[in-house]
């Protein structure tokens, strides 16, 4: 009986630790997504464009939107990279990769 109680107590403690770590991980994912979106938009702004990254962590999907010539109030955004010119597509891809680079871990230290 004492052994069973010990196992239950250990299991409960392990579950509580897991729940706490999971909450921290979710919070961290959300914060990193917001920072990546800010970095992405900041990099596009240097070329006069604007952009948004939308991370859907539940469905594990990422969508991005780019607005060319962000100074134009009538400029339409696109979520399809095929609507961008070759240079715009390359610059958008580079801006995305650089905004995500900060969160990548290196395989060595």
C-alpha positions as CSV (number, residue, x, y, z in Angstrom):
1,X,0.0,0.0,0.0
2,X,2.8,2.4,0.9
3,X,4.6,1.6,-2.4
4,X,1.4,2.4,-4.4
5,X,0.9,5.7,-2.6
6,X,4.6,6.6,-3.4
7,X,4.0,5.8,-7.1
8,X,0.8,7.9,-7.1
9,X,2.6,10.8,-5.4
10,X,5.5,10.6,-7.9
11,X,3.1,10.5,-10.9
12,X,1.2,13.5,-9.6
13,X,4.5,15.5,-9.2
14,X,5.6,14.5,-12.6
15,X,2.3,15.6,-14.2
16,X,2.4,18.9,-12.4
17,X,6.0,19.5,-13.6
18,X,5.0,18.6,-17.1
19,X,2.0,20.9,-17.0
20,X,4.2,23.8,-15.8
21,X,6.7,23.2,-18.5
22,X,4.0,23.0,-21.2
23,X,2.6,26.3,-20.1
24,X,6.0,27.9,-20.3
25,X,6.6,26.3,-23.7
26,X,3.3,27.6,-25.1
27,X,4.0,31.1,-23.7
28,X,7.5,31.0,-25.2
29,X,6.1,29.9,-28.6
30,X,3.6,32.8,-28.6
31,X,6.3,35.4,-27.6
32,X,8.7,34.1,-30.3
33,X,6.0,34.3,-32.9
34,X,5.2,37.9,-32.1
35,X,8.9,38.8,-32.2
36,X,9.4,37.1,-35.5
37,X,6.4,38.9,-36.9
38,X,7.8,42.2,-35.8
39,X,11.2,41.4,-37.2
40,X,9.6,40.4,-40.5
41,X,7.6,43.6,-40.9
42,X,10.6,45.7,-39.8
43,X,12.8,44.1,-42.6
44,X,10.1,44.6,-45.2
45,X,9.6,48.2,-44.1
46,X,13.2,49.0,-45.2
47,X,12.1,48.4,-48.8
48,X,8.8,50.3,-48.4
49,X,6.7,47.2,-48.0
50,X,4.8,45.9,-45.0
51,X,4.2,42.3,-43.9
52,X,2.6,40.2,-41.3
53,X,3.3,36.6,-40.1
54,X,0.4,34.8,-38.5
55,X,1.4,31.7,-36.5
56,X,-1.5,29.3,-35.8
57,X,0.2,27.0,-33.2
58,X,-2.9,24.8,-32.8
59,X,-3.1,23.8,-36.4
60,X,0.6,24.1,-36.9
61,X,0.2,26.6,-39.8
62,X,2.0,29.8,-40.8
63,X,0.6,32.3,-43.1
64,X,2.2,35.5,-44.3
65,X,0.9,38.6,-46.0
66,X,2.9,41.2,-47.9
67,X,1.7,44.6,-48.9
68,X,3.8,46.2,-51.6
69,X,4.3,50.0,-51.3
70,X,2.9,50.2,-47.8
71,X,2.6,54.0,-48.2
72,X,-0.2,53.6,-50.7
73,X,-3.5,53.5,-48.8
74,X,-5.1,51.5,-51.7
75,X,-2.3,48.9,-51.9
76,X,-3.6,45.4,-51.7
77,X,-1.8,42.7,-49.7
78,X,-1.1,39.2,-51.0
79,X,-0.8,35.9,-49.3
80,X,0.4,34.1,-52.5
81,X,4.0,34.5,-53.3
82,X,3.3,34.0,-57.0
83,X,1.8,37.5,-57.1
84,X,5.1,39.0,-56.2
85,X,7.8,39.8,-58.7
86,X,11.0,37.8,-58.6
87,X,12.9,40.4,-56.6
88,X,10.1,41.0,-54.2
89,X,9.7,37.2,-53.7
90,X,13.4,36.9,-53.0
91,X,13.5,39.8,-50.6
92,X,10.4,38.5,-48.8
93,X,11.9,35.1,-48.5
94,X,15.1,36.5,-47.1
95,X,13.2,38.7,-44.7
96,X,11.3,35.7,-43.4
97,X,14.4,33.6,-43.0
98,X,16.3,36.3,-41.2
99,X,13.3,36.9,-38.8
100,X,13.2,33.2,-38.0
101,X,17.0,32.8,-37.7
102,X,17.1,34.3,-34.2
103,X,15.1,31.4,-32.9
104,X,17.0,28.6,-34.5
105,X,19.4,26.6,-32.3
106,X,22.8,25.8,-33.7
107,X,23.8,22.1,-33.7
108,X,27.0,23.0,-31.9
109,X,28.1,25.3,-29.1
